[in-house]
Amino acid sequence: MDGKGFPGGSRKRVNRAGGRVREGSATAEDYAVINEWRAAHRYVINTFQSALRQRAKAAGGGIHVGQRLKRANTIYDKLIRQPKMDLGRMDDVAGVRLIFPDVEQLYDFRERFHQAHFRHERRSKDDQYDYIAQPKANGYRGIHDIYAYQVNSKHAERAAGLFIEVQYRTLVQHAWATANEVIGYVTDSEPKFDRGDERVGRFMAVCSEILARGVEGQLGPFPDMSPNDLMSAFFDLELELGLMKRLRSLHVAKFDMAKKAHYILIFGRGGGLEVKEYAKNKRALAALFHIESQYPDSNVVLVGASSPEEVQFTFRNYFSNTVDFLGMVAQGMSKIALEDRGPEQERALHALKNL
């Protein structure tokens, strides 16, 4: 990482390495190039998370900030899913996530951040990735902004031109998104990427609609679905799939996390979770690359936060057996059922005690 120049040698070199990964012909040198380029995004993350934490604190609390470096396997998978994308232009390798108590505070904070005076260039339009106003078909809700990193110090000059994705979610939207990931870990489907059993993806989209209407007073991916049809879809799919029961049965261990700055979460296919802590960024990155190669079938996530409590909050469904998500779905169903007492709503009221 020392010296001048684009990380990995050049953007063209990174693009060529990504192309070979897509073709299945990547060499050890190609993976080394990608790892160097990927690691450089930590400079970008550190800059943005620091600024956002200061603004979150100034806003009066209640806003949680997390950060993550995109997993190597997820990068390679995205290259295959999007065959026209050049790796050097991938804009979500670095990520900072803000979680807000409600939608109003989210929009207010984002507008103020847009008005901030700094050199980094926002590459996305205001409504380009507003998945609250226009939820994704799979149920995802939240807002993304893309920034291009502009150098503020000589130390970080190699990160110039790299991208970062700033994600804005409410507590409700975050609970759904992390539960959606957990389901991908413990089933043969990946609803986050619209893969596997289509019923799993539809069930999570239905849950998103329930949360949007019943908890946040908005509309989700099925704005035209009647309350009766919404409830019917939920119960029919749950009867077939038993996903809520499966989420309730998860037993993710609690951890007494040391006061370190960087954490690696190793989420195994069997539902187990291992946490490793590191004080230094370089050591965490080196360990990340080693663990990813050692456990190719596990989901390995490098995160950073201001405290162990912040990590546990940001990845709360990994640590709390998805209790928040289950409770929010029950809350949303109860409100919808009470507002429109049709046959499915009556069925819902009787079934809520089991959620």
C-alpha positions, 0 to 999 in steps of 0.5 A: 500500500506504500507509494504513489499510484492507483491501488493494484497498479492502475484501474485498467489492471484492476479491471483486467483482474476482475474480468479474469475472475468473471471468466474463471481464469484469474491467477494468484497475481490477479487476486493480489491486485484485487486485494490491494485495491479492495484494502485501499477502500479502508482509507475512504471508510475511515474518512466518511465514518469519522465525519458521519459519527461527528454529525450523528453526535451533533444531531442529538443521539439515536443515530447509529453508524456502522461500516463495512468492507465488501466481502471478496466473494460478494465482489466476485459474485457481483462481477458475474451477476453484472457482466458489463461492470468493470471492477474498478468502477464498482461503487459499493466496496466501501460502505458506511451505514446510518440507522435512524429511529424514524424516516423523518430524522433520516431524511433531515440528516441526509439533506443536511449532509448533502449541504456539507462543504467538503471535497468529496463528490456525490455521484448520485442524484437525490432520488436515484437510489431512494428505495423508501419512496420506491422500494425494490421488488424484493422488499428492500427499503433504504436510501443509498448515496455514492461518493467519489473520494477526493484526497484530503491528505498525502497519506491517503492519496492512493485512495483518490477516485475510489467510491463509497456507498453511504446507506441510510436506513431506519431501525425497521428497515435495518431489522428487515434487511439483516433478517433477510441476510440471516435467511440467506445464511441458513437456507438454500436461498438468497433472497437478497440477490433474488436467487433460490426458492422464489417463495422465500423472496416473496415472503420477505417482500410481504414482510417488508410491506407489513413493516412499511404499513403497520409500523412506519405508516408507508407503502412497501413493494406491494402498494396495491395489495389489500390488507386481506390479501397481504395477510393471506399471502403471509400465512400461506407462505409461512405455512409452506416455508416455516421461515418465522419458526426457523428464525425463532429457533436460531441460537446465536451466541452472545459474546463479551467483545473486547474493546477493539476497533475492528471486528471480523464476523464469521457466520457459518452455514450452520448458523454459528457465529464466531467473532475475532477482534483486532486493534490495528486496521492492517492486522484486521485486513491481513486476517480477513484475507486469510480467513476468507481463503480458509473458510470459503463457504462462510460469510466473513464480514470485516466491520469497524465501530466505535465500541463493541456495543455499536457492532452488536447494534449494527449487526443486532440480528446476528446477536439477538436471534432476529427478535427485533424483526419478529417483534416488528412483524407482529406489531405491523400485523396487529395494526393492520388487522385492527384497522381492517377487520376482514377474515384474514385479519381476524386470523392474524390477531389469533396467530400473533401470540405465536410470532 
